Amino acid sequence: MLCKEEVCHWFSALTAPKRIDLLNGLLRMCLPLELRFIGSCVEGLGRKDWHSLREKEIKANDINEVKTLTHMLDYATRSKLNVYLALLHSSNSVCSNEMYNALTCSEPFHSCALFKQEAYLLYTMAAYHPAFTFSQHQFFFEKLLAIERMLESDKVSKCTVQHRSKLSVEIAILDSSKSWQKTTWSVALFAG
């Protein structure tokens, strides 16, 4: 028998795309009344962050703002797409079509592991988001499979590095004044 604490611990260790995928699978197994109750619970939990996310939610559902997100290789664009996908209203087909256009760009996937992880989250959220059409969902699921294969092959083909290297990571964060800030961290990595 599974223990609730073990399941919660296991769930918390999953990546965001895996948690989203699992939750969607579990929700699809629920009965209609269970879904309505869970929806009420989720709505209640979402109220605590409502004020801090309101400005971003307005931007996420503004077609003029969404049209600016065109360059998937740009970190700031991917960060905004992640936030905007999370806050996109389920009935906003105009903005979802524009996001679809941004996510279907013909730019090649970057080989950077961080890029692949961000793309994995983006396409997972898009694949399950109700604002997209059936054919758009199919496209996102195909992209998801391709990204999962790339991530798996990265795990298998990781090279062992014999020396110390330094990794510099740029992360866009939302500061207390609700503006995007870029922060650079240097991390010493040891492999062997």
C-alpha positions as CSV (number, residue, x, y, z in Angstrom):
1,M,0.0,0.0,0.0
2,L,1.3,3.5,-0.9
3,C,1.8,6.0,1.9
4,K,0.4,9.5,1.2
5,E,3.7,11.1,2.5
6,E,5.8,8.9,0.1
7,V,3.5,9.8,-2.8
8,C,3.8,13.5,-1.9
9,H,7.6,13.3,-1.6
10,W,7.8,11.5,-5.0
11,F,5.5,14.0,-6.6
12,S,7.5,17.0,-5.3
13,A,10.7,15.5,-6.8
14,L,9.2,15.4,-10.3
15,T,10.0,18.2,-12.8
16,A,7.3,20.7,-13.6
17,P,6.4,19.1,-17.0
18,K,6.1,15.6,-15.3
19,R,3.8,17.1,-12.6
20,I,1.6,18.8,-15.1
21,D,1.4,15.6,-17.2
22,L,0.6,13.4,-14.1
23,L,-2.1,15.9,-12.8
24,N,-3.8,16.0,-16.2
25,G,-3.9,12.2,-16.3
26,L,-5.3,12.0,-12.8
27,L,-7.9,14.7,-13.5
28,R,-9.1,12.9,-16.6
29,M,-9.9,9.9,-14.4
30,C,-12.1,11.9,-12.0
31,L,-15.9,11.9,-12.0
32,P,-17.6,15.2,-12.9
33,L,-18.6,16.1,-9.3
34,E,-15.0,15.3,-8.2
35,L,-13.7,17.7,-10.9
36,R,-16.0,20.5,-9.9
37,F,-14.9,20.1,-6.3
38,I,-11.2,20.0,-7.2
39,G,-11.8,23.1,-9.4
40,S,-13.2,24.9,-6.4
41,C,-10.2,23.9,-4.3
42,V,-7.8,25.0,-7.0
43,E,-9.7,28.3,-7.4
44,G,-9.3,28.9,-3.6
45,L,-5.6,28.2,-3.7
46,G,-5.2,30.5,-6.7
47,R,-6.7,33.4,-4.8
48,K,-3.7,33.9,-2.6
49,D,-1.5,34.9,-5.6
50,W,-4.2,36.7,-7.5
51,H,-3.0,40.3,-6.8
52,S,0.6,39.5,-7.6
53,L,-0.2,37.8,-10.9
54,R,-3.0,40.1,-12.1
55,E,-0.8,42.4,-14.2
56,K,0.9,39.4,-15.9
57,E,-2.6,37.8,-16.5
58,I,-3.8,41.0,-18.2
59,K,-0.7,40.9,-20.5
60,A,-1.0,37.2,-21.1
61,N,-4.5,37.8,-22.5
62,D,-3.7,40.9,-24.5
63,I,-3.1,40.1,-28.2
64,N,-0.8,43.1,-28.7
65,E,1.5,41.9,-25.9
66,V,1.4,38.3,-27.0
67,K,2.3,39.3,-30.6
68,T,5.7,40.5,-29.3
69,L,6.7,37.0,-28.4
70,T,8.2,35.8,-31.6
71,H,11.8,34.6,-31.0
72,M,11.9,31.3,-29.2
73,L,15.7,31.3,-29.0
74,D,15.5,34.3,-26.8
75,Y,15.4,33.5,-23.1
76,A,13.2,36.4,-22.1
77,T,10.6,35.3,-24.7
78,R,10.6,31.7,-23.4
79,S,10.2,33.0,-19.8
80,K,7.3,35.2,-20.8
81,L,5.7,32.4,-22.8
82,N,5.9,30.1,-19.7
83,V,4.2,32.8,-17.6
84,Y,1.7,33.8,-20.2
85,L,0.7,30.1,-20.9
86,A,0.1,29.6,-17.2
87,L,-2.1,32.7,-17.0
88,L,-3.9,32.4,-20.4
89,H,-7.7,32.2,-20.1
90,S,-9.1,28.9,-21.3
91,S,-11.4,30.6,-23.8
92,N,-8.8,33.0,-25.3
93,S,-8.4,31.5,-28.7
94,V,-7.0,34.7,-30.3
95,C,-4.0,34.8,-27.9
96,S,-3.6,31.0,-28.0
97,N,-3.4,31.2,-31.8
98,E,-0.7,33.8,-31.6
99,M,1.2,31.7,-29.0
100,Y,0.9,28.7,-31.3
101,N,2.5,30.7,-34.0
102,A,5.4,31.6,-31.7
103,L,5.8,28.0,-30.6
104,T,5.7,26.6,-34.2
105,C,8.6,28.8,-35.3
106,S,11.0,27.0,-37.7
107,E,14.1,27.8,-35.6
108,P,16.1,24.8,-34.7
109,F,16.2,23.5,-31.2
110,H,19.2,24.7,-29.2
111,S,21.5,22.1,-27.9
112,C,21.6,23.7,-24.4
113,A,20.1,21.6,-21.7
114,L,18.4,24.6,-20.1
115,F,16.7,25.4,-23.4
116,K,15.5,21.9,-23.8
117,Q,14.1,21.9,-20.2
118,E,12.3,25.2,-20.8
119,A,10.9,24.0,-24.1
120,Y,9.8,20.8,-22.4
121,L,7.8,22.8,-19.9
122,L,6.4,25.2,-22.6
123,Y,5.2,22.3,-24.9
124,T,3.8,20.4,-21.9
125,M,1.7,23.4,-20.8
126,A,0.6,24.1,-24.4
127,A,-0.3,20.4,-25.0
128,Y,-2.8,20.4,-22.1
129,H,-4.0,24.0,-22.3
130,P,-7.8,24.2,-23.2
131,A,-7.4,27.3,-25.2
132,F,-5.7,25.5,-28.1
133,T,-7.4,23.5,-30.8
134,F,-7.2,19.7,-31.3
135,S,-4.7,20.0,-34.2
136,Q,-2.6,22.4,-32.1
137,H,-2.6,19.9,-29.3
138,Q,-1.5,17.2,-31.7
139,F,1.4,19.4,-32.8
140,F,2.5,20.1,-29.2
141,F,2.3,16.4,-28.3
142,E,4.6,15.6,-31.3
143,K,7.1,18.3,-30.1
144,L,6.9,16.9,-26.6
145,L,7.8,13.4,-27.8
146,A,10.8,14.9,-29.8
147,I,12.0,16.8,-26.8
148,E,11.6,13.8,-24.5
149,R,13.8,11.8,-27.0
150,M,16.4,14.5,-27.0
151,L,16.5,14.7,-23.2
152,E,16.7,10.9,-23.0
153,S,19.6,10.8,-25.5
154,D,21.3,13.6,-23.5
155,K,21.1,11.4,-20.4
156,V,22.6,8.4,-22.2
157,S,25.3,10.3,-24.0
158,K,26.6,12.5,-21.2
159,C,30.3,12.8,-21.4
160,T,32.5,12.7,-18.3
161,V,34.4,15.9,-17.8
162,Q,37.7,15.4,-16.1
163,H,38.3,19.0,-15.1
164,R,36.5,21.8,-13.3
165,S,34.4,24.0,-15.4
166,K,32.4,27.1,-14.7
167,L,28.8,27.6,-15.7
168,S,27.3,31.0,-16.1
169,V,23.5,31.0,-16.0
170,E,21.3,33.9,-16.9
171,I,17.9,33.8,-15.3
172,A,15.2,36.3,-15.7
173,I,13.3,36.8,-12.4
174,L,10.3,38.7,-11.5
175,D,11.3,41.1,-8.7
176,S,9.1,42.7,-6.1
177,S,8.4,45.7,-8.4
178,K,7.0,43.2,-11.0
179,S,9.6,43.9,-13.6
180,W,11.8,41.4,-15.3
181,Q,15.4,41.4,-14.1
182,K,18.3,39.4,-15.5
183,T,20.6,37.8,-13.0
184,T,23.8,36.0,-13.7
185,W,25.1,33.2,-11.5
186,S,28.4,31.4,-11.8
187,V,28.5,27.9,-10.6
188,A,31.6,25.7,-10.3
189,L,30.8,22.2,-11.6
190,F,32.7,19.1,-10.9
191,A,32.3,16.0,-12.9
192,G,34.1,12.7,-12.8
